[in-house]
């Protein structure tokens, strides 16, 4: 599997149970090429504005995504999983959508890092 692919994978839920759910592969992680993924959900009301992204039925990459209904890519639901946690590939998102997701996540991490640094005292 490659970045941009959508797969079905076993993800741990808040209650500790595993649940099979669709995920988007964001990146392959060293050293074992585990998958950094984010979850998808059909619960569109959980969208985090300006962060998550909706894959809608009318979108250019909806058919190739393998999704059955309009779905929310929940960029805040990230996990790193081994290939053995995947249950099969469903499809893929467009390269443009993958770039947007990665860029949004990187900007968020950089902003958090900058905010954490504002309260630190300079070393003497």
Secondary structure as UniProt FT lines:
FT   TURN            3..4
FT   STRAND          5..12
FT   TURN            14..15
FT   STRAND          18..29
FT   TURN            30..33
FT   STRAND          34..41
FT   HELIX           44..46
FT   TURN            49..51
FT   STRAND          53..55
FT   TURN            57..58
FT   TURN            60..61
FT   HELIX           62..65
FT   STRAND          71..81
FT   HELIX           83..85
FT   STRAND          86..92
FT   HELIX           95..118
//
